[in-house]
Amino acid sequence: MRSVLIVGAGQAGLQLALGLQARGYGVTVMTHRTADEIRTGRVLSTQVMFAGALAHERRLGIDFWRQQAPGITDLGVSVTAPDGTRAVDWLGRLEGAAQSVDQRVKMAGWLETFAERGGKVVVHAAAVSDLDYFSRAYDLVLVAAGRGEPAAMFGRDPDRSPYRAPQRALAVCYVHGLRPRPEHPDVRALHCNLVPGVGEFFAIPALTTSGPCDILFWEALPGGPADVFTGVRDPRQHLRLTLDLMRRHVPWEHARASEVELTDVGGTLTGRVTPVVRHPVAELPSGGLVLGVGDVVVANDPVTGQGANNAARCAAVHLERIIAHGDRPFDRAWMQGTFDRYWALAAPATRWTHAMLAPPPDHVLELLRAAGELQPVADRFAGGFDEPADFEGWFYDAASARAYLARVREAAETGTAGEARGAGKAGGAPAAG
């Protein structure tokens, strides 16, 4: 039986650990917190997982919260006009329901399941010296913890990392009591609000430790009007600031938040992420090799909601590659090849995320406006959250965008608009798996 050590107990690490365990591998997970400490601690993220990523969990039989988590069926986009009204406002339909499960719930549950099934859990903050020892004791060592000393071993890839500093200041709170939007009270949607000169605001249906909830999430331009959370430690003050920004910049969202309250004292989070792609293989002092996984090697800003989805894709690729490798040694060539396979899926999400961090060019604004009139455009934009590779061929340059809109308008005029995605995707790239 081959032995694998996974450092980190997040989406990528635990999904991979459970998958390998089910295939008979001897797996150890090293994490700096117990399941109870994760469950009772502060929120970790603003995850939204779309259908393709959820399918990886379903295939492993670990989609434990499918019945409890609110099913997100639509994706809404609004753009704030200079006078404070909505210059753009539409809903795109998702082909498969998405969901958001508080990672305190999911990671604690997965970690307990892994241990109950016979997996070894070591509660210890790993250092490079630990990995140096374990690289000789295990057939394969994977680092899936995006922070700490082990993550720092993986060097930045300058060719794939255009940023040297965070592009957004992040502020999150989990709340109960957010009312549906009155214009579509029966639709459970992820709402993306773009506020020029300020940043982005998201309202996300989710499941937390106390049941269904919503996530209120500001992505503020550094130094801008919404970058006001630095040093805020009081969760109640955090919520007050969130609501005040909503009142000033997205009043239609604020109108449904008059009765919200925090889900718990750990229901707030602030931070800044510098988007980065790192080289996937690190060499230890003894000469042993370790492979980076998940956001250790590809860390994107959460503006497009790709973090947990990329992590699930990454775990699926690594599971397939490890099983297919059989009894052969996990050498540098295999490690690099495994990352290259993952990068083929992560690169489209990274390109799209970088595009959404930049000020939108005129053709993107034209696409957003057109989506309010042409349902196929709204649906295709929504579908890109699940399949970022589909943005190729119609989103990134003006000529392709206008040609795409012309095709959709022609389909609408000739009565074939019902073939929304099929007609709309003509000339586009294949979807990522």
C-alpha positions, 0 to 999 in steps of 0.5 A: 500500500502506497503512503501519502502525506497531505499537509493541509485540511482544506478543500483540495487536501481533504477531497484528495485525502478522502479520494485516496483513502477510498482507493486503499492508499495509506493517507496521513493528513497534517493540520494545525487545527482539530475538527472542533477547532475548525468548526468553532473558529472564525469563518474561512472563506466565501466559497461558492461551488458550481456544478462541475466542482460539486460533481467531483464531490458527488463522485466520491460520495462526500457531498454530505450537505447537498440537501441542506445547503440552499441551491443557487439556481441563478446568478445576478449582475448589477452595475451601479450608475453615477446617480446610485441607481442600477445601470445594469441589472439582470439574472443569468440561469445556471445549468446546474445548481451551485451551493455554498457551505461554510468551510467550518462545516465542510472541513470539520465534517470531512476531517472527522469522516477521514478519521472515522474511516481509518485515516491518520490525522496529525494535529501539528503546524508543519515546518520544513524540517518536518517535511524533510523527515516525512519525505523519506517516510512517505511515497509522496508528500503534498503541501495543500496549506496555502499559508505557513512555512511549507507554502513559502518553499514554492517560488513565484512564477513571474510569467504567470503572476502579473501582480505584486500586491493585493488588488482588493481589500476583502470583508466578509460577514455571514448573516441571518435575516437577509430578505429575497429581492422583491423583483424575484422573491422565489429565485435563489441567486448569487448576486454580483454588484459592480460599483465603479471606483469602489469595488464589488459587493456579493450576496451569497446564499449559504449554509453555516453552522446554525443553518441557512444564511447569507454571506455579505462580501465586499471586495474593495479597491485598495485605498478606495471608499470601501476599504474601511475594515483595517483594524476592525476587530468587533464583529458588530462594528464590521456588520455596521460598516458593511451595511453602511457601505451597502446603503451608500453604494448598493441601496437595493441590497441594503433595502433587504438587509434591515433585519440582518444579524450575524450568524455567530461571533466568528462570522466575520473575516477580513483580508487581502490576497495577492494573486499568484501562481507558484512553481509546483515542486519544492526541494527540501534540504535533504534533496527530497521533493514535495508537490504543491496543491490547490492555492499553494500553487494557484491563488486567485482573488475571490472576485470570480468565486473560483478558489474552491472550484479550482481546489476541487479540480486540482484534487480531482486531477491529482487523484487521477494522476496518483492512481494512474501512476501505480507503483512508479516513483513520484519523481520531479517529471511526474510532479511537473506533469501533474501540475501541467494537467491541473494548470490546463484547467486553472489557467482559464479561471486565472485569466478570467479573474485577472480580467475582472480585477481590471477596469472593464473595457468598453466591449465588456460593458457592452456585453453586460448591458446586452445581457439585460436584453438578451437572455442567452448572453446573461446565461452564458456569462453565468455559465462561465462561473462553472466553465471559465474556459468558455470565456475564450472566443467571445469575452476578451477582445472587442471584435469577438465580443461584438461578433458574438452579440451579432450572432445572438441578436440574429438568433433572437430575430430569426426565432432561434433564441431558445438555442441560447447556449448552443447558438451563443457558443459558436466559435467559443472554446471548449469547456473545462472539465 
